[in-house]
């Protein structure tokens, strides 16, 4: 038998080629039949509205004596209660038989009542004078203002017909989370007796500022700038975890004091 006339090698080569193609393309075929699920974020970004629009709303709806703390207290009371706002907006528009459209629901009244109660009985700094009547009237008046503020902050998940457009998710505060610096915290002045005491000068150049992770309680804050201070009189360096003083007479090395 002449092996050169056999078709076996050719068939074997074709089989190897098909096997290699199957190994390459079978994951793609499997993935094509899997259902596609788009993961949605667990939070929504902080409202991105202009300060001019927000400040004008505060001027038009609240007392001219209202404090910044009171305004922020109401804003965070709204952003931290998405479930309550969702229940409130759903009840504002009745869609089915037996449902009534209520502008100021009991849900938002509970929030306004708690805010008035925790304002140390100083409601006059929140509401306009024309709204300062009975307790129930003040609760209703503040509830109307909170409802308007929620709509301004886009915390209103229902459309004008009362149909819920989307689930109101918890708010993310990352956009307004202030920068946290890691600085020398043992003293704000030089502790050397001969310095009288002098203030500390920030000596780290902007382009050389290192970044670290600050752990505060159960929270971790990444990319925090780490700064160092220096006394210009005695050249002592103050860091977050240690202090570095120039050598004394008779010594060659800098002295270091490590801090807890």
Backbone as CSV, one residue per row, in Angstrom:
resi,resn,N_x,N_y,N_z,CA_x,CA_y,CA_z,C_x,C_y,C_z
1,UNK,0.846,-1.190,0.000,0.000,0.000,0.000,0.889,1.250,0.000
2,UNK,0.607,2.156,-0.947,1.402,3.381,-1.045,0.791,4.452,-0.134
3,UNK,1.514,4.824,0.920,0.988,5.810,1.871,0.857,7.187,1.253
4,UNK,1.613,7.453,0.173,1.539,8.753,-0.448,0.198,8.998,-1.113
5,UNK,-0.506,7.910,-1.464,-1.811,8.036,-2.110,-2.949,8.107,-1.101
6,UNK,-2.632,7.981,0.175,-3.678,7.971,1.205,-4.146,9.393,1.480
7,UNK,-5.445,9.573,1.718,-6.021,10.878,2.060,-6.052,11.132,3.565
8,UNK,-5.484,10.227,4.328,-5.530,10.334,5.789,-4.835,11.594,6.309
9,UNK,-3.637,11.917,5.848,-2.996,13.131,6.368,-3.800,14.382,6.086
10,UNK,-4.426,14.486,4.913,-5.205,15.659,4.567,-6.430,15.772,5.479
11,UNK,-7.118,14.637,5.720,-8.285,14.666,6.595,-7.888,14.999,8.031
12,UNK,-6.723,14.519,8.436,-6.251,14.798,9.791,-5.945,16.293,9.961
13,UNK,-5.385,16.913,8.917,-5.090,18.348,8.978,-6.367,19.169,9.047
14,UNK,-7.390,18.760,8.278,-8.674,19.461,8.324,-9.315,19.337,9.702
15,UNK,-9.202,18.169,10.289,-9.766,17.941,11.622,-9.084,18.837,12.663
16,UNK,-7.748,18.936,12.558,-7.014,19.802,13.495,-7.421,21.270,13.331
17,UNK,-7.644,21.696,12.090,-8.045,23.071,11.839,-9.416,23.366,12.440
18,UNK,-10.364,22.443,12.226,-11.703,22.638,12.793,-11.672,22.631,14.316
19,UNK,-10.842,21.777,14.877,-10.729,21.702,16.341,-10.174,23.008,16.906
20,UNK,-9.163,23.581,16.213,-8.586,24.840,16.669,-9.591,25.978,16.574
21,UNK,-10.381,25.999,15.488,-11.398,27.040,15.341,-12.466,26.924,16.419
22,UNK,-12.815,25.690,16.777,-13.823,25.487,17.827,-13.334,25.997,19.176
23,UNK,-12.063,25.744,19.458,-11.497,26.214,20.733,-11.500,27.733,20.789
24,UNK,-11.282,28.387,19.646,-11.210,29.843,19.620,-12.593,30.466,19.742
25,UNK,-13.581,29.902,19.035,-14.877,30.586,18.897,-15.952,30.096,19.870
26,UNK,-15.729,28.972,20.571,-16.825,28.500,21.429,-17.134,29.451,22.586
27,UNK,-16.140,30.154,23.201,-16.532,31.126,24.247,-17.394,32.254,23.693
28,UNK,-17.114,32.686,22.441,-17.899,33.753,21.844,-19.335,33.295,21.609
29,UNK,-19.492,32.054,21.170,-20.835,31.507,20.917,-21.622,31.400,22.219
30,UNK,-20.963,30.959,23.285,-21.639,30.828,24.581,-22.065,32.190,25.097
31,UNK,-21.177,33.186,25.001,-21.503,34.523,25.485,-22.625,35.165,24.690
32,UNK,-22.751,34.805,23.422,-23.796,35.393,22.589,-25.189,35.007,23.057
33,UNK,-25.318,33.824,23.701,-26.626,33.356,24.159,-26.909,33.716,25.614
34,UNK,-25.953,34.334,26.295,-26.194,34.741,27.676,-26.987,36.033,27.705
35,UNK,-27.934,36.184,28.678,-28.695,37.439,28.780,-27.791,38.570,29.233
36,UNK,-27.955,39.725,28.615,-27.156,40.888,28.955,-27.814,41.654,30.091
37,UNK,-27.074,41.881,31.150,-27.580,42.612,32.314,-26.678,43.812,32.542
38,UNK,-27.243,44.993,32.462,-26.487,46.218,32.699,-26.605,46.606,34.168
39,UNK,-25.481,46.635,34.842,-25.486,46.965,36.265,-25.686,48.461,36.441
40,UNK,-26.721,48.846,37.163,-26.991,50.257,37.417,-26.325,50.669,38.725
41,UNK,-25.889,51.915,38.835,-25.238,52.364,40.073,-26.202,52.331,41.255
42,UNK,-25.642,52.110,42.442,-26.455,52.021,43.653,-26.852,53.391,44.180
43,UNK,-26.214,54.441,43.690,-26.511,55.791,44.159,-26.687,56.727,42.967
44,UNK,-27.248,57.884,43.245,-27.377,58.923,42.228,-26.470,60.082,42.616
45,UNK,-25.956,60.831,41.638,-25.051,61.933,41.973,-25.772,63.056,42.695
46,UNK,-25.008,63.839,43.426,-25.574,64.981,44.135,-26.133,65.978,43.121
47,UNK,-27.269,66.620,43.433,-27.900,67.532,42.470,-26.941,68.596,41.944
48,UNK,-26.898,68.716,40.637,-26.006,69.673,39.996,-26.818,70.856,39.462
49,UNK,-27.237,71.722,40.370,-27.996,72.916,39.988,-27.156,74.142,40.307
50,UNK,-27.465,75.249,39.655,-26.690,76.463,39.873,-26.995,77.047,41.252
51,UNK,-25.982,77.666,41.839,-26.169,78.288,43.148,-27.140,79.463,43.051
52,UNK,-27.125,80.162,41.928,-28.026,81.295,41.749,-29.482,80.840,41.807
53,UNK,-29.785,79.730,41.142,-31.155,79.210,41.150,-31.566,78.765,42.544
54,UNK,-30.650,78.098,43.249,-30.973,77.607,44.584,-31.122,78.765,45.573
55,UNK,-30.224,79.738,45.514,-30.300,80.865,46.450,-31.557,81.691,46.216
56,UNK,-31.987,81.813,44.960,-33.213,82.555,44.678,-34.425,81.832,45.247
57,UNK,-34.404,80.494,45.191,-35.496,79.713,45.781,-35.556,79.939,47.292
58,UNK,-34.406,79.957,47.950,-34.375,80.177,49.401,-34.890,81.567,49.735
59,UNK,-34.504,82.574,48.961,-34.967,83.936,49.216,-36.479,84.063,49.035
60,UNK,-37.019,83.363,48.048,-38.445,83.492,47.746,-39.336,82.716,48.713
61,UNK,-38.811,81.682,49.356,-39.669,80.785,50.124,-39.390,80.739,51.615
62,UNK,-38.284,81.303,52.064,-37.950,81.225,53.479,-37.661,82.620,54.033
63,UNK,-37.540,82.676,55.335,-37.285,83.937,56.007,-35.925,84.504,55.601
64,UNK,-35.833,85.823,55.609,-34.559,86.467,55.289,-33.524,86.247,56.385
65,UNK,-33.966,85.764,57.558,-33.066,85.517,58.678,-32.612,84.062,58.740
66,UNK,-32.964,83.253,57.756,-32.613,81.840,57.800,-31.094,81.683,57.750
67,UNK,-30.570,80.726,58.503,-29.121,80.526,58.572,-28.683,79.476,57.565
68,UNK,-27.391,79.473,57.275,-26.825,78.475,56.375,-27.006,77.076,56.943
69,UNK,-26.858,76.944,58.259,-27.023,75.640,58.894,-28.444,75.099,58.689
70,UNK,-29.454,75.979,58.778,-30.840,75.546,58.590,-31.093,75.103,57.158
71,UNK,-30.514,75.833,56.190,-30.691,75.469,54.784,-30.045,74.117,54.503
72,UNK,-28.813,73.930,54.970,-28.128,72.652,54.752,-28.834,71.526,55.488
73,UNK,-29.391,71.820,56.654,-30.124,70.806,57.421,-31.327,70.306,56.632
74,UNK,-32.036,71.208,55.966,-33.188,70.803,55.171,-32.762,70.053,53.915
75,UNK,-31.684,70.510,53.282,-31.206,69.832,52.067,-30.811,68.392,52.376
76,UNK,-30.034,68.194,53.428,-29.591,66.848,53.759,-30.730,65.998,54.318
77,UNK,-31.721,66.614,54.934,-32.888,65.854,55.370,-33.656,65.308,54.172
78,UNK,-33.629,66.035,53.060,-34.282,65.571,51.843,-33.450,64.492,51.148
79,UNK,-32.151,64.741,50.983,-31.321,63.804,50.232,-31.112,62.481,50.960
80,UNK,-31.258,62.477,52.280,-31.040,61.252,53.042,-32.322,60.433,53.233
81,UNK,-33.431,60.866,52.655,-34.697,60.148,52.826,-35.384,59.917,51.476
82,UNK,-34.749,59.151,50.571,-35.360,58.917,49.253,-36.653,58.124,49.333
83,UNK,-36.757,57.201,50.297,-37.976,56.399,50.404,-39.173,57.272,50.779
84,UNK,-38.962,58.197,51.729,-40.049,59.086,52.146,-40.489,59.982,50.990
85,UNK,-39.545,60.500,50.222,-39.888,61.370,49.100,-40.620,60.596,48.006
86,UNK,-40.235,59.337,47.802,-40.926,58.519,46.805,-42.382,58.275,47.207
87,UNK,-42.613,57.999,48.476,-43.983,57.808,48.970,-44.775,59.107,48.869
88,UNK,-44.132,60.219,49.163,-44.794,61.521,49.096,-45.215,61.862,47.669
89,UNK,-44.301,61.728,46.728,-44.611,62.104,45.348,-45.646,61.181,44.720
90,UNK,-45.643,59.920,45.130,-46.650,58.997,44.579,-48.052,59.376,45.029
91,UNK,-48.202,59.863,46.262,-49.522,60.203,46.779,-49.995,61.571,46.301
92,UNK,-49.113,62.357,45.728,-49.521,63.682,45.276,-50.491,63.631,44.093
93,UNK,-50.400,62.594,43.285,-51.268,62.462,42.127,-52.039,61.141,42.215
94,UNK,-53.359,61.240,42.420,-54.181,60.035,42.442,-54.406,59.507,41.030
95,UNK,-54.151,58.234,40.817,-54.258,57.653,39.480,-55.407,56.664,39.355
96,UNK,-55.879,56.152,40.479,-56.908,55.117,40.434,-58.076,55.515,41.334
97,UNK,-59.162,54.774,41.201,-60.360,55.058,41.990,-60.059,54.908,43.483
98,UNK,-60.486,55.886,44.261,-60.246,55.868,45.698,-58.988,56.595,46.119
99,UNK,-58.171,57.023,45.142,-56.970,57.782,45.460,-57.243,59.279,45.321
100,UNK,-56.757,60.033,46.273,-56.908,61.485,46.247,-55.560,62.146,45.976
101,UNK,-55.582,63.209,45.211,-54.364,63.983,44.952,-54.152,64.965,46.094
102,UNK,-53.062,64.794,46.829,-52.774,65.607,48.010,-51.453,66.325,47.780
103,UNK,-51.487,67.645,47.785,-50.277,68.437,47.517,-49.264,68.296,48.648
104,UNK,-49.723,68.443,49.888,-48.840,68.314,51.045,-49.274,67.074,51.810
105,UNK,-48.612,65.962,51.545,-49.011,64.686,52.132,-48.539,64.575,53.577
106,UNK,-49.046,63.561,54.250,-48.615,63.316,55.627,-47.144,62.914,55.676
107,UNK,-46.625,62.355,54.564,-45.209,61.969,54.522,-44.309,63.194,54.670
108,UNK,-44.573,64.218,53.868,-43.734,65.411,53.911,-44.018,66.232,55.167
109,UNK,-45.254,66.123,55.710,-45.563,66.813,56.958,-44.763,66.238,58.121
110,UNK,-44.533,64.925,58.095,-43.707,64.319,59.152,-42.300,64.896,59.118
111,UNK,-41.775,65.083,57.915,-40.441,65.645,57.791,-40.412,67.105,58.241
112,UNK,-41.381,67.891,57.798,-41.399,69.305,58.193,-41.640,69.459,59.688
113,UNK,-42.480,68.600,60.269,-42.723,68.663,61.708,-41.468,68.373,62.512
114,UNK,-40.676,67.377,62.053,-39.440,67.047,62.759,-38.412,68.176,62.624
115,UNK,-38.364,68.808,61.448,-37.426,69.910,61.264,-37.789,71.082,62.171
116,UNK,-39.090,71.401,62.274,-39.514,72.483,63.162,-39.238,72.142,64.619
117,UNK,-39.426,70.885,64.973,-39.200,70.477,66.363,-37.728,70.556,66.733
118,UNK,-36.847,70.236,65.784,-35.416,70.220,66.063,-34.749,71.569,65.801
119,UNK,-35.552,72.572,65.436,-34.970,73.895,65.191,-34.959,74.750,66.447
120,UNK,-35.050,74.114,67.632,-34.985,74.806,68.931,-36.052,75.887,69.061
121,UNK,-37.253,75.558,68.569,-38.400,76.473,68.670,-38.109,77.852,68.053
122,UNK,-37.261,77.880,67.061,-36.935,79.133,66.390,-37.446,79.089,64.956
123,UNK,-38.754,78.771,64.803,-39.326,78.652,63.464,-39.329,79.981,62.728
124,UNK,-39.253,81.094,63.482,-39.290,82.402,62.836,-38.104,82.613,61.910
125,UNK,-37.018,81.867,62.130,-35.852,82.004,61.260,-35.967,81.117,60.031
126,UNK,-37.036,80.308,59.942,-37.234,79.440,58.794,-38.297,79.980,57.850
127,UNK,-39.479,80.274,58.400,-40.617,80.648,57.565,-40.776,82.162,57.478
128,UNK,-41.460,82.566,56.457,-41.802,83.985,56.342,-42.839,84.347,57.399
129,UNK,-42.950,85.603,57.735,-43.856,86.043,58.800,-45.308,85.702,58.488
130,UNK,-45.688,85.759,57.212,-47.075,85.478,56.846,-47.456,84.031,57.103
131,UNK,-46.429,83.140,57.238,-46.716,81.722,57.476,-46.680,81.354,58.953
132,UNK,-46.282,82.281,59.801,-46.124,81.974,61.217,-47.459,82.141,61.943
133,UNK,-48.310,81.115,61.895,-49.602,81.125,62.590,-49.652,79.949,63.548
134,UNK,-50.597,79.042,63.375,-50.696,77.883,64.257,-49.611,76.863,63.922
135,UNK,-49.481,75.871,64.815,-48.464,74.837,64.621,-48.757,74.033,63.357
136,UNK,-50.019,73.618,63.160,-50.382,72.846,61.971,-50.146,73.648,60.699
137,UNK,-50.448,74.941,60.752,-50.236,75.778,59.571,-48.753,75.910,59.254
138,UNK,-47.914,75.999,60.288,-46.476,76.102,60.051,-45.931,74.795,59.483
139,UNK,-46.420,73.669,59.979,-45.981,72.372,59.450,-46.367,72.233,57.981
140,UNK,-47.607,72.640,57.651,-48.060,72.566,56.257,-47.270,73.517,55.373
141,UNK,-47.021,74.733,55.870,-46.271,75.711,55.085,-44.858,75.237,54.799
142,UNK,-44.185,74.695,55.824,-42.831,74.193,55.612,-42.848,72.964,54.706
143,UNK,-43.907,72.150,54.819,-44.027,70.990,53.939,-44.114,71.403,52.481
144,UNK,-44.818,72.487,52.205,-44.910,72.994,50.829,-43.541,73.457,50.334
145,UNK,-42.773,74.129,51.203,-41.453,74.592,50.798,-40.498,73.418,50.577
146,UNK,-40.600,72.395,51.418,-39.752,71.212,51.251,-40.098,70.467,49.972
147,UNK,-41.385,70.419,49.640,-41.798,69.791,48.389,-41.202,70.546,47.198
148,UNK,-41.234,71.877,47.246,-40.639,72.669,46.180,-39.135,72.485,46.099
149,UNK,-38.482,72.386,47.262,-37.037,72.187,47.276,-36.677,70.819,46.712
150,UNK,-37.480,69.792,47.032,-37.229,68.448,46.508,-37.337,68.430,44.988
151,UNK,-38.311,69.136,44.441,-38.448,69.202,42.983,-37.282,69.971,42.365
152,UNK,-36.842,71.036,43.051,-35.712,71.804,42.550,-34.449,70.959,42.527
153,UNK,-34.271,70.090,43.520,-33.107,69.222,43.615,-33.266,67.949,42.799
154,UNK,-34.340,67.864,42.018,-34.618,66.712,41.155,-34.782,65.430,41.965
155,UNK,-35.405,65.570,43.130,-35.707,64.421,43.984,-37.205,64.125,43.911
156,UNK,-37.733,64.129,42.703,-39.157,63.938,42.463,-39.308,62.860,41.389
157,UNK,-39.438,61.588,41.766,-39.379,60.502,40.790,-40.641,60.308,39.960
158,UNK,-41.712,61.070,40.199,-42.960,60.903,39.459,-43.129,62.020,38.439
159,UNK,-43.837,61.710,37.351,-44.138,62.752,36.372,-45.412,63.488,36.774
160,UNK,-45.881,64.401,35.915,-47.034,65.225,36.270,-48.326,64.421,36.369
161,UNK,-48.311,63.200,35.857,-49.498,62.354,35.934,-49.461,61.403,37.137
162,UNK,-48.396,61.480,37.927,-48.284,60.642,39.114,-47.631,59.301,38.865
163,UNK,-47.198,59.033,37.653,-46.553,57.762,37.351,-45.088,57.829,37.737
164,UNK,-44.622,56.807,38.466,-43.239,56.774,38.923,-42.326,56.495,37.730
165,UNK,-41.422,57.409,37.449,-40.517,57.272,36.314,-39.342,56.362,36.634
166,UNK,-38.839,56.439,37.842,-37.679,55.644,38.221,-37.626,55.566,39.736
167,UNK,-36.887,54.590,40.225,-36.711,54.450,41.663,-35.742,55.505,42.159
168,UNK,-36.114,56.155,43.239,-35.262,57.188,43.822,-34.211,56.510,44.699
169,UNK,-32.980,56.503,44.220,-31.898,55.808,44.915,-31.227,56.732,45.932
170,UNK,-30.456,56.150,46.841,-29.721,56.973,47.810,-28.770,57.936,47.105
171,UNK,-28.461,59.014,47.795,-27.635,60.069,47.230,-26.159,59.791,47.492
172,UNK,-25.326,60.083,46.500,-23.880,60.012,46.667,-23.354,61.406,47.019
173,UNK,-22.535,61.488,48.062,-22.001,62.772,48.504,-20.540,62.954,48.100
174,UNK,-20.084,62.146,47.151,-18.685,62.210,46.740,-18.345,63.559,46.109
175,UNK,-19.317,64.143,45.375,-19.052,65.410,44.691,-18.845,66.561,45.670
176,UNK,-19.379,66.454,46.878,-19.246,67.546,47.853,-18.398,67.116,49.051
177,UNK,-17.725,65.991,48.903,-16.867,65.522,49.983,-15.574,66.324,49.944
178,UNK,-15.351,67.119,50.940,-14.209,68.032,50.937,-12.873,67.309,50.925
179,UNK,-11.845,68.026,50.474,-10.490,67.476,50.457,-9.977,67.385,51.888
180,UNK,-9.417,66.258,52.234,-8.863,66.047,53.572,-7.332,66.018,53.478
181,UNK,-6.688,66.916,54.187,-5.229,66.972,54.217,-4.713,66.217,55.442
182,UNK,-3.563,65.591,55.276,-2.870,64.957,56.388,-1.723,65.879,56.778
183,UNK,-1.881,66.562,57.898,-0.919,67.578,58.334,-0.353,67.220,59.705
184,UNK,0.747,67.868,60.102,1.230,67.705,61.483,0.143,68.143,62.462
185,UNK,-0.192,67.273,63.386,-1.311,67.577,64.290,-0.914,67.615,65.755
186,UNK,0.383,67.536,66.042,0.792,67.592,67.452,0.874,69.015,67.954
187,UNK,1.235,69.934,67.049,1.380,71.320,67.460,1.264,72.208,66.239
188,UNK,0.738,73.414,66.432,0.660,74.382,65.334,1.813,75.379,65.424
189,UNK,2.667,75.201,66.439,3.823,76.057,66.629,5.027,75.192,66.947
190,UNK,6.201,75.738,66.731,7.427,75.003,67.049,7.528,74.808,68.559
191,UNK,7.891,73.608,68.951,7.952,73.282,70.383,9.353,73.483,70.972
192,UNK,10.294,73.918,70.147,11.635,74.192,70.659,11.601,75.438,71.545
193,UNK,12.196,75.360,72.723,12.096,76.454,73.700,12.700,77.751,73.184
194,UNK,13.704,77.669,72.350,14.387,78.884,71.893,13.661,79.589,70.746
195,UNK,12.528,79.050,70.324,11.828,79.630,69.162,10.663,80.535,69.542
196,UNK,10.271,80.588,70.707,9.407,81.619,71.348,7.879,81.568,71.244
197,UNK,7.153,80.711,70.720,7.388,79.699,69.672,6.976,80.247,68.313
198,UNK,7.633,79.843,67.275,7.365,80.320,65.932,6.320,79.447,65.224
199,UNK,5.665,80.067,64.231,4.713,79.300,63.426,5.469,78.365,62.490
200,UNK,4.762,77.372,61.987,5.357,76.387,61.082,5.058,76.768,59.641
201,UNK,6.058,76.666,58.794,5.923,77.007,57.385,5.728,75.734,56.566
202,UNK,4.763,75.774,55.650,4.525,74.623,54.784,5.635,74.585,53.738
203,UNK,6.370,73.479,53.664,7.576,73.431,52.835,7.475,72.467,51.661
204,UNK,6.397,71.709,51.580,6.276,70.736,50.490,5.855,71.447,49.209
205,UNK,6.628,71.275,48.144,6.277,71.892,46.876,5.033,71.234,46.289
206,UNK,4.244,72.026,45.559,2.972,71.540,45.043,3.156,70.278,44.215
207,UNK,4.169,70.259,43.336,4.358,69.098,42.453,4.919,67.885,43.184
208,UNK,5.421,68.090,44.406,6.019,66.982,45.160,5.129,66.483,46.298
209,UNK,3.917,66.999,46.406,3.046,66.587,47.514,2.646,65.126,47.344
210,UNK,2.995,64.261,48.291,2.587,62.853,48.192,1.122,62.684,48.590
211,UNK,0.538,61.600,48.157,-0.847,61.285,48.472,-0.907,60.021,49.307
212,UNK,-1.768,60.021,50.300,-1.914,58.861,51.174,-3.375,58.569,51.446
213,UNK,-3.620,57.478,52.121,-4.976,57.068,52.492,-5.193,57.361,53.970
214,UNK,-6.215,58.147,54.254,-6.541,58.508,55.633,-7.667,57.614,56.123
215,UNK,-7.431,56.923,57.214,-8.452,56.069,57.832,-8.972,56.778,59.070
216,UNK,-10.233,57.158,59.027,-10.866,57.879,60.126,-12.075,57.069,60.579
217,UNK,-11.933,56.387,61.700,-13.009,55.512,62.160,-13.180,54.333,61.218
218,UNK,-14.387,54.190,60.653,-14.665,53.115,59.710,-14.582,53.591,58.260
219,UNK,-14.160,54.822,58.043,-14.101,55.381,56.694,-12.657,55.517,56.243
220,UNK,-12.430,55.243,54.962,-11.114,55.387,54.348,-11.208,56.421,53.236
221,UNK,-10.348,57.419,53.295,-10.325,58.495,52.312,-9.029,58.390,51.523
222,UNK,-9.155,58.147,50.228,-7.991,57.952,49.379,-7.492,59.276,48.804
223,UNK,-6.226,59.256,48.381,-5.590,60.387,47.702,-5.659,61.667,48.537
224,UNK,-5.321,61.551,49.808,-5.260,62.726,50.678,-3.844,63.315,50.637
225,UNK,-3.692,64.604,50.363,-2.360,65.214,50.337,-1.696,65.163,51.722
226,UNK,-0.413,64.821,51.737,0.357,64.733,52.980,1.337,65.900,53.007
227,UNK,1.206,66.768,53.999,2.024,67.973,54.090,2.968,67.921,55.290
228,UNK,4.047,68.677,55.188,5.034,68.771,56.265,5.269,70.238,56.600
229,UNK,5.621,70.499,57.861,5.894,71.855,58.316,7.333,72.011,58.771
230,UNK,7.812,73.251,58.751,9.197,73.514,59.148,9.268,74.815,59.929
231,UNK,10.052,74.783,60.986,10.335,76.000,61.743,11.549,76.675,61.106
232,UNK,11.393,77.905,60.665,12.482,78.602,59.977,13.573,79.086,60.934
233,UNK,13.322,78.966,62.238,14.321,79.416,63.207,15.302,78.307,63.578
234,UNK,14.775,77.115,63.851,15.638,76.013,64.291,15.728,74.879,63.281
235,UNK,14.996,75.023,62.130,15.023,74.027,61.046,14.454,72.674,61.454
236,UNK,13.647,72.653,62.492,12.989,71.406,62.853,11.848,71.120,61.864
237,UNK,11.781,69.871,61.376,10.742,69.458,60.437,9.642,68.715,61.202
238,UNK,8.421,69.044,60.896,7.273,68.417,61.548,6.460,67.655,60.499
239,UNK,6.389,66.338,60.685,5.617,65.472,59.812,4.418,64.931,60.582
240,UNK,3.606,64.157,59.892,2.415,63.604,60.545,2.775,62.589,61.618
241,UNK,3.781,61.760,61.330,4.090,60.668,62.255,5.424,60.839,62.976
242,UNK,6.213,61.878,62.629,7.467,62.072,63.339,7.947,63.518,63.184
243,UNK,8.887,63.876,64.035,9.529,65.184,63.970,11.029,64.975,63.769
244,UNK,11.625,65.852,62.974,13.050,65.709,62.621,13.767,67.016,62.957
245,UNK,14.660,66.925,63.934,15.378,68.119,64.407,16.823,68.068,63.936
246,UNK,17.435,69.224,63.664,18.845,69.253,63.239,19.760,68.740,64.352
247,UNK,20.967,68.259,63.989,21.859,67.679,65.016,22.331,68.736,66.013
248,UNK,22.450,68.300,67.253,22.950,69.178,68.303,24.478,69.170,68.288
249,UNK,25.061,70.018,69.065,26.516,70.078,69.130,27.080,68.750,69.605
250,UNK,28.079,68.279,68.914,28.697,67.013,69.269,28.034,65.825,68.599
251,UNK,26.980,66.046,67.820,26.299,64.962,67.127,26.316,65.225,65.629
252,UNK,26.274,64.131,64.859,26.316,64.244,63.412,24.972,63.945,62.765
253,UNK,24.150,63.163,63.428,22.892,62.732,62.836,21.730,63.584,63.344
254,UNK,20.716,63.715,62.462,19.495,64.383,62.852,18.748,63.501,63.867
255,UNK,18.102,64.137,64.812,17.331,63.378,65.802,15.856,63.281,65.330
256,UNK,15.289,62.119,65.518,13.901,61.898,65.115,13.069,61.486,66.320
257,UNK,11.881,62.025,66.403,10.930,61.643,67.447,9.684,61.132,66.738
258,UNK,9.388,59.837,66.904,8.219,59.243,66.251,6.992,59.413,67.131
259,UNK,5.901,59.760,66.512,4.670,60.068,67.224,3.683,58.919,67.097
260,UNK,2.724,58.872,68.024,1.683,57.835,67.981,0.592,58.303,67.027
